[in-house]
Amino acid sequence: MLVFLVVGSYSYIYHLYKNRKDASGVDYEHYSNMALKDDIGDTPVKPISDEKKK
């Protein structure tokens, strides 16, 4: 039983790291420190330029 749980856990972790991007192509690992770096002077998590929206 323990071997099954260990193998299942490692395969799930491998699956998570292999498929880090969701269907829209967003890699949410960029957002992992958002709660810690939320001061007004901090750099944006993912800066967006105005030229991209045009």
mmCIF file of the N, C-alpha and C atoms, coordinates in Angstrom:
data_MODEL
# 
_entry.id   MODEL 
# 
loop_
_atom_site.group_PDB 
_atom_site.id 
_atom_site.type_symbol 
_atom_site.label_atom_id 
_atom_site.label_alt_id 
_atom_site.label_comp_id 
_atom_site.label_asym_id 
_atom_site.label_entity_id 
_atom_site.label_seq_id 
_atom_site.pdbx_PDB_ins_code 
_atom_site.Cartn_x 
_atom_site.Cartn_y 
_atom_site.Cartn_z 
_atom_site.occupancy 
_atom_site.B_iso_or_equiv 
_atom_site.pdbx_formal_charge 
_atom_site.auth_seq_id 
_atom_site.auth_comp_id 
_atom_site.auth_asym_id 
_atom_site.auth_atom_id 
_atom_site.pdbx_PDB_model_num 
ATOM 1   N N  . MET A 1 1  ? 0.828  -1.190 0.000   1.00 0.00 ? 1  MET A N  1 
ATOM 2   C CA . MET A 1 1  ? 0.000  0.000  0.000   1.00 0.00 ? 1  MET A CA 1 
ATOM 3   C C  . MET A 1 1  ? 0.877  1.260  0.000   1.00 0.00 ? 1  MET A C  1 
ATOM 4   N N  . LEU A 1 2  ? 1.921  1.258  0.812   1.00 0.00 ? 2  LEU A N  1 
ATOM 5   C CA . LEU A 1 2  ? 2.812  2.411  0.893   1.00 0.00 ? 2  LEU A CA 1 
ATOM 6   C C  . LEU A 1 2  ? 3.522  2.653  -0.436  1.00 0.00 ? 2  LEU A C  1 
ATOM 7   N N  . VAL A 1 3  ? 3.929  1.586  -1.091  1.00 0.00 ? 3  VAL A N  1 
ATOM 8   C CA . VAL A 1 3  ? 4.606  1.715  -2.382  1.00 0.00 ? 3  VAL A CA 1 
ATOM 9   C C  . VAL A 1 3  ? 3.664  2.355  -3.399  1.00 0.00 ? 3  VAL A C  1 
ATOM 10  N N  . PHE A 1 4  ? 2.415  1.953  -3.402  1.00 0.00 ? 4  PHE A N  1 
ATOM 11  C CA . PHE A 1 4  ? 1.426  2.532  -4.313  1.00 0.00 ? 4  PHE A CA 1 
ATOM 12  C C  . PHE A 1 4  ? 1.254  4.034  -4.056  1.00 0.00 ? 4  PHE A C  1 
ATOM 13  N N  . LEU A 1 5  ? 1.192  4.441  -2.796  1.00 0.00 ? 5  LEU A N  1 
ATOM 14  C CA . LEU A 1 5  ? 1.036  5.857  -2.467  1.00 0.00 ? 5  LEU A CA 1 
ATOM 15  C C  . LEU A 1 5  ? 2.258  6.674  -2.885  1.00 0.00 ? 5  LEU A C  1 
ATOM 16  N N  . VAL A 1 6  ? 3.449  6.121  -2.682  1.00 0.00 ? 6  VAL A N  1 
ATOM 17  C CA . VAL A 1 6  ? 4.671  6.827  -3.070  1.00 0.00 ? 6  VAL A CA 1 
ATOM 18  C C  . VAL A 1 6  ? 4.739  6.969  -4.587  1.00 0.00 ? 6  VAL A C  1 
ATOM 19  N N  . VAL A 1 7  ? 4.476  5.892  -5.311  1.00 0.00 ? 7  VAL A N  1 
ATOM 20  C CA . VAL A 1 7  ? 4.510  5.943  -6.774  1.00 0.00 ? 7  VAL A CA 1 
ATOM 21  C C  . VAL A 1 7  ? 3.427  6.888  -7.291  1.00 0.00 ? 7  VAL A C  1 
ATOM 22  N N  . GLY A 1 8  ? 2.250  6.836  -6.703  1.00 0.00 ? 8  GLY A N  1 
ATOM 23  C CA . GLY A 1 8  ? 1.172  7.734  -7.111  1.00 0.00 ? 8  GLY A CA 1 
ATOM 24  C C  . GLY A 1 8  ? 1.512  9.190  -6.855  1.00 0.00 ? 8  GLY A C  1 
ATOM 25  N N  . SER A 1 9  ? 2.119  9.479  -5.713  1.00 0.00 ? 9  SER A N  1 
ATOM 26  C CA . SER A 1 9  ? 2.499  10.855 -5.388  1.00 0.00 ? 9  SER A CA 1 
ATOM 27  C C  . SER A 1 9  ? 3.562  11.382 -6.351  1.00 0.00 ? 9  SER A C  1 
ATOM 28  N N  . TYR A 1 10 ? 4.582  10.576 -6.607  1.00 0.00 ? 10 TYR A N  1 
ATOM 29  C CA . TYR A 1 10 ? 5.634  11.017 -7.512  1.00 0.00 ? 10 TYR A CA 1 
ATOM 30  C C  . TYR A 1 10 ? 5.118  11.176 -8.940  1.00 0.00 ? 10 TYR A C  1 
ATOM 31  N N  . SER A 1 11 ? 4.237  10.311 -9.372  1.00 0.00 ? 11 SER A N  1 
ATOM 32  C CA . SER A 1 11 ? 3.701  10.458 -10.722 1.00 0.00 ? 11 SER A CA 1 
ATOM 33  C C  . SER A 1 11 ? 2.814  11.698 -10.830 1.00 0.00 ? 11 SER A C  1 
ATOM 34  N N  . TYR A 1 12 ? 2.075  12.029 -9.781  1.00 0.00 ? 12 TYR A N  1 
ATOM 35  C CA . TYR A 1 12 ? 1.255  13.239 -9.789  1.00 0.00 ? 12 TYR A CA 1 
ATOM 36  C C  . TYR A 1 12 ? 2.127  14.497 -9.811  1.00 0.00 ? 12 TYR A C  1 
ATOM 37  N N  . ILE A 1 13 ? 3.202  14.498 -9.030  1.00 0.00 ? 13 ILE A N  1 
ATOM 38  C CA . ILE A 1 13 ? 4.121  15.639 -9.019  1.00 0.00 ? 13 ILE A CA 1 
ATOM 39  C C  . ILE A 1 13 ? 4.794  15.789 -10.382 1.00 0.00 ? 13 ILE A C  1 
ATOM 40  N N  . TYR A 1 14 ? 5.181  14.678 -10.988 1.00 0.00 ? 14 TYR A N  1 
ATOM 41  C CA . TYR A 1 14 ? 5.771  14.721 -12.326 1.00 0.00 ? 14 TYR A CA 1 
ATOM 42  C C  . TYR A 1 14 ? 4.771  15.283 -13.332 1.00 0.00 ? 14 TYR A C  1 
ATOM 43  N N  . HIS A 1 15 ? 3.530  14.860 -13.223 1.00 0.00 ? 15 HIS A N  1 
ATOM 44  C CA . HIS A 1 15 ? 2.481  15.354 -14.115 1.00 0.00 ? 15 HIS A CA 1 
ATOM 45  C C  . HIS A 1 15 ? 2.301  16.867 -13.961 1.00 0.00 ? 15 HIS A C  1 
ATOM 46  N N  . LEU A 1 16 ? 2.340  17.360 -12.728 1.00 0.00 ? 16 LEU A N  1 
ATOM 47  C CA . LEU A 1 16 ? 2.174  18.795 -12.499 1.00 0.00 ? 16 LEU A CA 1 
ATOM 48  C C  . LEU A 1 16 ? 3.317  19.600 -13.107 1.00 0.00 ? 16 LEU A C  1 
ATOM 49  N N  . TYR A 1 17 ? 4.548  19.130 -12.955 1.00 0.00 ? 17 TYR A N  1 
ATOM 50  C CA . TYR A 1 17 ? 5.683  19.861 -13.500 1.00 0.00 ? 17 TYR A CA 1 
ATOM 51  C C  . TYR A 1 17 ? 5.781  19.720 -15.010 1.00 0.00 ? 17 TYR A C  1 
ATOM 52  N N  . LYS A 1 18 ? 5.334  18.609 -15.548 1.00 0.00 ? 18 LYS A N  1 
ATOM 53  C CA . LYS A 1 18 ? 5.374  18.417 -16.990 1.00 0.00 ? 18 LYS A CA 1 
ATOM 54  C C  . LYS A 1 18 ? 4.348  19.310 -17.684 1.00 0.00 ? 18 LYS A C  1 
ATOM 55  N N  . ASN A 1 19 ? 3.195  19.468 -17.084 1.00 0.00 ? 19 ASN A N  1 
ATOM 56  C CA . ASN A 1 19 ? 2.115  20.270 -17.660 1.00 0.00 ? 19 ASN A CA 1 
ATOM 57  C C  . ASN A 1 19 ? 1.932  21.558 -16.871 1.00 0.00 ? 19 ASN A C  1 
ATOM 58  N N  . ARG A 1 20 ? 2.969  22.360 -16.793 1.00 0.00 ? 20 ARG A N  1 
ATOM 59  C CA . ARG A 1 20 ? 2.907  23.585 -15.993 1.00 0.00 ? 20 ARG A CA 1 
ATOM 60  C C  . ARG A 1 20 ? 2.019  24.638 -16.618 1.00 0.00 ? 20 ARG A C  1 
ATOM 61  N N  . LYS A 1 21 ? 1.860  24.619 -17.895 1.00 0.00 ? 21 LYS A N  1 
ATOM 62  C CA . LYS A 1 21 ? 1.015  25.595 -18.569 1.00 0.00 ? 21 LYS A CA 1 
ATOM 63  C C  . LYS A 1 21 ? -0.396 25.040 -18.700 1.00 0.00 ? 21 LYS A C  1 
ATOM 64  N N  . ASP A 1 22 ? -1.372 25.920 -18.570 1.00 0.00 ? 22 ASP A N  1 
ATOM 65  C CA . ASP A 1 22 ? -2.752 25.481 -18.742 1.00 0.00 ? 22 ASP A CA 1 
ATOM 66  C C  . ASP A 1 22 ? -3.131 25.566 -20.217 1.00 0.00 ? 22 ASP A C  1 
ATOM 67  N N  . ALA A 1 23 ? -4.403 25.393 -20.522 1.00 0.00 ? 23 ALA A N  1 
ATOM 68  C CA . ALA A 1 23 ? -4.862 25.338 -21.905 1.00 0.00 ? 23 ALA A CA 1 
ATOM 69  C C  . ALA A 1 23 ? -4.638 26.656 -22.648 1.00 0.00 ? 23 ALA A C  1 
ATOM 70  N N  . SER A 1 24 ? -4.666 27.766 -21.948 1.00 0.00 ? 24 SER A N  1 
ATOM 71  C CA . SER A 1 24 ? -4.473 29.058 -22.612 1.00 0.00 ? 24 SER A CA 1 
ATOM 72  C C  . SER A 1 24 ? -3.000 29.425 -22.744 1.00 0.00 ? 24 SER A C  1 
ATOM 73  N N  . GLY A 1 25 ? -2.100 28.588 -22.273 1.00 0.00 ? 25 GLY A N  1 
ATOM 74  C CA . GLY A 1 25 ? -0.671 28.838 -22.401 1.00 0.00 ? 25 GLY A CA 1 
ATOM 75  C C  . GLY A 1 25 ? -0.085 29.677 -21.294 1.00 0.00 ? 25 GLY A C  1 
ATOM 76  N N  . VAL A 1 26 ? -0.804 29.850 -20.205 1.00 0.00 ? 26 VAL A N  1 
ATOM 77  C CA . VAL A 1 26 ? -0.327 30.668 -19.093 1.00 0.00 ? 26 VAL A CA 1 
ATOM 78  C C  . VAL A 1 26 ? 0.447  29.793 -18.125 1.00 0.00 ? 26 VAL A C  1 
ATOM 79  N N  . ASP A 1 27 ? 1.656  30.221 -17.806 1.00 0.00 ? 27 ASP A N  1 
ATOM 80  C CA . ASP A 1 27 ? 2.476  29.518 -16.823 1.00 0.00 ? 27 ASP A CA 1 
ATOM 81  C C  . ASP A 1 27 ? 2.281  30.210 -15.484 1.00 0.00 ? 27 ASP A C  1 
ATOM 82  N N  . TYR A 1 28 ? 1.557  29.568 -14.584 1.00 0.00 ? 28 TYR A N  1 
ATOM 83  C CA . TYR A 1 28 ? 1.185  30.204 -13.330 1.00 0.00 ? 28 TYR A CA 1 
ATOM 84  C C  . TYR A 1 28 ? 2.301  30.216 -12.301 1.00 0.00 ? 28 TYR A C  1 
ATOM 85  N N  . GLU A 1 29 ? 3.463  29.680 -12.619 1.00 0.00 ? 29 GLU A N  1 
ATOM 86  C CA . GLU A 1 29 ? 4.574  29.744 -11.679 1.00 0.00 ? 29 GLU A CA 1 
ATOM 87  C C  . GLU A 1 29 ? 5.098  31.172 -11.540 1.00 0.00 ? 29 GLU A C  1 
ATOM 88  N N  . HIS A 1 30 ? 4.851  32.005 -12.551 1.00 0.00 ? 30 HIS A N  1 
ATOM 89  C CA . HIS A 1 30 ? 5.225  33.418 -12.444 1.00 0.00 ? 30 HIS A CA 1 
ATOM 90  C C  . HIS A 1 30 ? 4.468  34.095 -11.309 1.00 0.00 ? 30 HIS A C  1 
ATOM 91  N N  . TYR A 1 31 ? 3.279  33.624 -11.019 1.00 0.00 ? 31 TYR A N  1 
ATOM 92  C CA . TYR A 1 31 ? 2.416  34.258 -10.030 1.00 0.00 ? 31 TYR A CA 1 
ATOM 93  C C  . TYR A 1 31 ? 2.589  33.691 -8.622  1.00 0.00 ? 31 TYR A C  1 
ATOM 94  N N  . SER A 1 32 ? 3.552  32.829 -8.387  1.00 0.00 ? 32 SER A N  1 
ATOM 95  C CA . SER A 1 32 ? 3.671  32.164 -7.085  1.00 0.00 ? 32 SER A CA 1 
ATOM 96  C C  . SER A 1 32 ? 4.091  33.113 -5.971  1.00 0.00 ? 32 SER A C  1 
ATOM 97  N N  . ASN A 1 33 ? 4.814  34.165 -6.271  1.00 0.00 ? 33 ASN A N  1 
ATOM 98  C CA . ASN A 1 33 ? 5.258  35.111 -5.246  1.00 0.00 ? 33 ASN A CA 1 
ATOM 99  C C  . ASN A 1 33 ? 4.385  36.360 -5.183  1.00 0.00 ? 33 ASN A C  1 
ATOM 100 N N  . MET A 1 34 ? 3.248  36.357 -5.831  1.00 0.00 ? 34 MET A N  1 
ATOM 101 C CA . MET A 1 34 ? 2.409  37.547 -5.878  1.00 0.00 ? 34 MET A CA 1 
ATOM 102 C C  . MET A 1 34 ? 1.952  37.986 -4.486  1.00 0.00 ? 34 MET A C  1 
ATOM 103 N N  . ALA A 1 35 ? 1.664  37.062 -3.613  1.00 0.00 ? 35 ALA A N  1 
ATOM 104 C CA . ALA A 1 35 ? 1.200  37.410 -2.271  1.00 0.00 ? 35 ALA A CA 1 
ATOM 105 C C  . ALA A 1 35 ? 2.323  38.007 -1.429  1.00 0.00 ? 35 ALA A C  1 
ATOM 106 N N  . LEU A 1 36 ? 3.561  37.627 -1.700  1.00 0.00 ? 36 LEU A N  1 
ATOM 107 C CA . LEU A 1 36 ? 4.683  38.145 -0.922  1.00 0.00 ? 36 LEU A CA 1 
ATOM 108 C C  . LEU A 1 36 ? 5.191  39.482 -1.443  1.00 0.00 ? 36 LEU A C  1 
ATOM 109 N N  . LYS A 1 37 ? 5.112  39.678 -2.737  1.00 0.00 ? 37 LYS A N  1 
ATOM 110 C CA . LYS A 1 37 ? 5.635  40.900 -3.360  1.00 0.00 ? 37 LYS A CA 1 
ATOM 111 C C  . LYS A 1 37 ? 4.475  41.754 -3.854  1.00 0.00 ? 37 LYS A C  1 
ATOM 112 N N  . ASP A 1 38 ? 3.717  42.317 -2.908  1.00 0.00 ? 38 ASP A N  1 
ATOM 113 C CA . ASP A 1 38 ? 2.534  43.078 -3.297  1.00 0.00 ? 38 ASP A CA 1 
ATOM 114 C C  . ASP A 1 38 ? 2.614  44.552 -2.932  1.00 0.00 ? 38 ASP A C  1 
ATOM 115 N N  . ASP A 1 39 ? 3.820  45.057 -2.685  1.00 0.00 ? 39 ASP A N  1 
ATOM 116 C CA . ASP A 1 39 ? 3.967  46.481 -2.406  1.00 0.00 ? 39 ASP A CA 1 
ATOM 117 C C  . ASP A 1 39 ? 3.822  47.287 -3.692  1.00 0.00 ? 39 ASP A C  1 
ATOM 118 N N  . ILE A 1 40 ? 3.511  48.557 -3.537  1.00 0.00 ? 40 ILE A N  1 
ATOM 119 C CA . ILE A 1 40 ? 3.294  49.417 -4.698  1.00 0.00 ? 40 ILE A CA 1 
ATOM 120 C C  . ILE A 1 40 ? 4.582  49.629 -5.495  1.00 0.00 ? 40 ILE A C  1 
ATOM 121 N N  . GLY A 1 41 ? 5.726  49.535 -4.844  1.00 0.00 ? 41 GLY A N  1 
ATOM 122 C CA . GLY A 1 41 ? 6.995  49.759 -5.524  1.00 0.00 ? 41 GLY A CA 1 
ATOM 123 C C  . GLY A 1 41 ? 7.591  48.519 -6.164  1.00 0.00 ? 41 GLY A C  1 
ATOM 124 N N  . ASP A 1 42 ? 7.001  47.362 -5.954  1.00 0.00 ? 42 ASP A N  1 
ATOM 125 C CA . ASP A 1 42 ? 7.536  46.125 -6.523  1.00 0.00 ? 42 ASP A CA 1 
ATOM 126 C C  . ASP A 1 42 ? 7.297  46.072 -8.029  1.00 0.00 ? 42 ASP A C  1 
ATOM 127 N N  . THR A 1 43 ? 8.149  45.321 -8.696  1.00 0.00 ? 43 THR A N  1 
ATOM 128 C CA . THR A 1 43 ? 7.984  45.165 -10.137 1.00 0.00 ? 43 THR A CA 1 
ATOM 129 C C  . THR A 1 43 ? 6.772  44.296 -10.424 1.00 0.00 ? 43 THR A C  1 
ATOM 130 N N  . PRO A 1 44 ? 6.101  44.526 -11.541 1.00 0.00 ? 44 PRO A N  1 
ATOM 131 C CA . PRO A 1 44 ? 4.938  43.709 -11.890 1.00 0.00 ? 44 PRO A CA 1 
ATOM 132 C C  . PRO A 1 44 ? 5.336  42.252 -12.116 1.00 0.00 ? 44 PRO A C  1 
ATOM 133 N N  . VAL A 1 45 ? 4.404  41.373 -11.871 1.00 0.00 ? 45 VAL A N  1 
ATOM 134 C CA . VAL A 1 45 ? 4.664  39.949 -12.077 1.00 0.00 ? 45 VAL A CA 1 
ATOM 135 C C  . VAL A 1 45 ? 4.889  39.676 -13.554 1.00 0.00 ? 45 VAL A C  1 
ATOM 136 N N  . LYS A 1 46 ? 4.019  40.223 -14.381 1.00 0.00 ? 46 LYS A N  1 
ATOM 137 C CA . LYS A 1 46 ? 4.144  40.038 -15.819 1.00 0.00 ? 46 LYS A CA 1 
ATOM 138 C C  . LYS A 1 46 ? 3.783  41.355 -16.494 1.00 0.00 ? 46 LYS A C  1 
ATOM 139 N N  . PRO A 1 47 ? 4.776  42.173 -16.815 1.00 0.00 ? 47 PRO A N  1 
ATOM 140 C CA . PRO A 1 47 ? 4.463  43.470 -17.419 1.00 0.00 ? 47 PRO A CA 1 
ATOM 141 C C  . PRO A 1 47 ? 3.872  43.307 -18.817 1.00 0.00 ? 47 PRO A C  1 
ATOM 142 N N  . ILE A 1 48 ? 2.911  44.154 -19.120 1.00 0.00 ? 48 ILE A N  1 
ATOM 143 C CA . ILE A 1 48 ? 2.250  44.130 -20.424 1.00 0.00 ? 48 ILE A CA 1 
ATOM 144 C C  . ILE A 1 48 ? 2.490  45.480 -21.085 1.00 0.00 ? 48 ILE A C  1 
ATOM 145 N N  . SER A 1 49 ? 2.969  45.457 -22.308 1.00 0.00 ? 49 SER A N  1 
ATOM 146 C CA . SER A 1 49 ? 3.215  46.711 -23.015 1.00 0.00 ? 49 SER A CA 1 
ATOM 147 C C  . SER A 1 49 ? 1.939  47.169 -23.709 1.00 0.00 ? 49 SER A C  1 
ATOM 148 N N  . ASP A 1 50 ? 1.848  48.469 -23.960 1.00 0.00 ? 50 ASP A N  1 
ATOM 149 C CA . ASP A 1 50 ? 0.679  49.024 -24.644 1.00 0.00 ? 50 ASP A CA 1 
ATOM 150 C C  . ASP A 1 50 ? 0.657  48.640 -26.114 1.00 0.00 ? 50 ASP A C  1 
ATOM 151 N N  . GLU A 1 51 ? 1.817  48.392 -26.706 1.00 0.00 ? 51 GLU A N  1 
ATOM 152 C CA . GLU A 1 51 ? 1.881  48.039 -28.117 1.00 0.00 ? 51 GLU A CA 1 
ATOM 153 C C  . GLU A 1 51 ? 1.230  46.694 -28.394 1.00 0.00 ? 51 GLU A C  1 
ATOM 154 N N  . LYS A 1 52 ? 1.256  45.815 -27.431 1.00 0.00 ? 52 LYS A N  1 
ATOM 155 C CA . LYS A 1 52 ? 0.691  44.480 -27.615 1.00 0.00 ? 52 LYS A CA 1 
ATOM 156 C C  . LYS A 1 52 ? -0.831 44.518 -27.723 1.00 0.00 ? 52 LYS A C  1 
ATOM 157 N N  . LYS A 1 53 ? -1.471 45.486 -27.053 1.00 0.00 ? 53 LYS A N  1 
ATOM 158 C CA . LYS A 1 53 ? -2.926 45.578 -27.055 1.00 0.00 ? 53 LYS A CA 1 
ATOM 159 C C  . LYS A 1 53 ? -3.473 46.163 -28.342 1.00 0.00 ? 53 LYS A C  1 
ATOM 160 N N  . LYS A 1 54 ? -2.658 46.905 -29.098 1.00 0.00 ? 54 LYS A N  1 
ATOM 161 C CA . LYS A 1 54 ? -3.143 47.583 -30.305 1.00 0.00 ? 54 LYS A CA 1 
ATOM 162 C C  . LYS A 1 54 ? -3.403 46.651 -31.422 1.00 0.00 ? 54 LYS A C  1 
# 
